[in-house]
Amino acid sequence: MMLLPKLPHQPQLLQTVCFTIGAYSKWLDASPSGLSMLPSLVDILMSGMSISEDTAAAAALAFRHICDDCRKKLCGSLDGLFHIYHRAVHVEGAFRVSAEDSLHLVEALSMVITELPPDQAKKALEALCLPVVTPLQEVINQGPVILGQKGARELTVHIDRLAYIFRYVNHPEAVADAIQRLWPIFKAIFDVRAWDMRTMESLCKACKYAVRTSGRYMGVTIGAMLGEIQGLYQQHQQPCFLYLSSEVIKIFGSDPSCSEYLRNLIVALFSRTTCLLTSIQDFTARPDVADDCFLLASRCIRYCPHILIPSPVFPALVDCAICGITVQHREASNSILSFLSDVFDSPDSLQFHPIRDSIIVPRGPTITRILIASLTGALPSSRFETVTYALGALVRTYGVQALQWAKEAVSLIPSSAVKEAETMRFLQALSDAASGVNLNTLMAPIEELSDVCRRNRTVQEIVQGALRPLELNMVH
């Protein structure tokens, strides 16, 4: 390592040297001479950031590794680290670091700040945010027209850096204080750019990491954030509004003091979404909305069933899920099936099972028939396990009733497509699952029925023509 500073700064060689420094970061932390070597090695990385984009990319990555593994050693060198950081994030800086690679430096400083005592960390965090926030504030000061006309990249390059800061500075109170100070800037961008998916995704990601790091220290800011999302979603159905809400539910769902505004949030979001997704064509056109909607719904079942299940939107949400089971988009279909499985299982919401059952039982025959149709060809065979798990959860919960629903559904399949023995083995497997037998040991007869019904296109069309999953209309 002592020889590296003596090597010529030829671009390709310098790039290799930077990668080597990064690879030895753990050794530098453990070595007794590591601290004395760091200044000369950091000087090499600064040279790398100045030569070309390739050497700058290698140097930025190495800088991140050094700051990660040697963070305790570097706590006393913050002024020098901030000097490098400012040169990297300012457009007029002398470094050749791309916007994407600059995130390595943001992460690097954030990890060193994490090692500081709380009071010092708060001041360092303010200094870290300042060069990122200033250009955003300058755009906002020019008024909403200019803010609306800016290219998304001109905003997201700065917002993405804030997301990294909130993610990697592990000081919950300091991050909560920062997001409270920055909220007027965030709100201004939310209000003017809600139509812009790229900017909203970047902004919601920053908010997500602020919520994740700050947790219960968020205070009044979380209420303002949720109110903003709740209002904007009525006009601009950005999927990222749903995944930000999902993060909030994970952290605040079990907090009784938050029940009221979380109830208002999920009723508003799910009411609007269920009006958007009323046919399989709607699911196909908006798979991202469907995916994030039912990821949020699953999280509600796990973290706050006391809010979702008794809510007026829950029946419509179940109907919406039934409507979208057979969407061909993989993530959306998996989210819907996982939500239904969570509803059927929901062991933590025993007191709400009567409400749940009053909604699921009348729809049971339809749900079962669509799930069996999905097993036998309405969905690709790659979804077999997810569909089987949902069907298994249904029969475990509803026992004899669910077995009767399954028997009625498979009786619709003509004997020319499936033999009686294959049908009986399938039903026996479901009966065993209802009795508590591990579903993983029962896959063979279920997979047999699936394979038989898919053995050629003619048979598959006969089976789907008998079960007609897309014609089942759930209007309650």
Secondary structure, DSSP 8 states (H G I E B T S, - for coil): -TTGGGS---HHHHHHHHHHHHHTHHHHHHSTTHHHHHHHHHHHHHHHHHH-HHHHHHHHHHHHHHHHHTHHHHGGGHHHHHHHHHHHHSTTSS----HHHHHHHHHHHHHHHHTS-HHHHHHHHHHHHHHHHHHHHHHHHT-HHHHHHS-HHHHHHHHHHHHHHHHH---HHHHHHHHHHHHHHHHHHHHHHTT-HHHHHHHHHHHHHHHHHHGGGGTHHHHHHHHHHHHHHTT---HHHHHHHHHHHHHHTT-GGGHHHHHHHHHHHHHHHHHH--SHHHHHH-HHHHHHHHHHHHHHHHH-HHHHTTSTTHHHHHHHHHHHTT-S-HHHHHHHHHHHHHHHH-GGGGGGHHHHHHHHHHHHHHHHHHHHHIIIIIS-GGGHHHHHHHHHHHHHHHHHHHHHHHHHHHTTS-TTTS-HHHHHHHHHHHHHHHTT--GGGGHHHHHHHHHHHTSSHHHHHHHHHHH-GGG-----
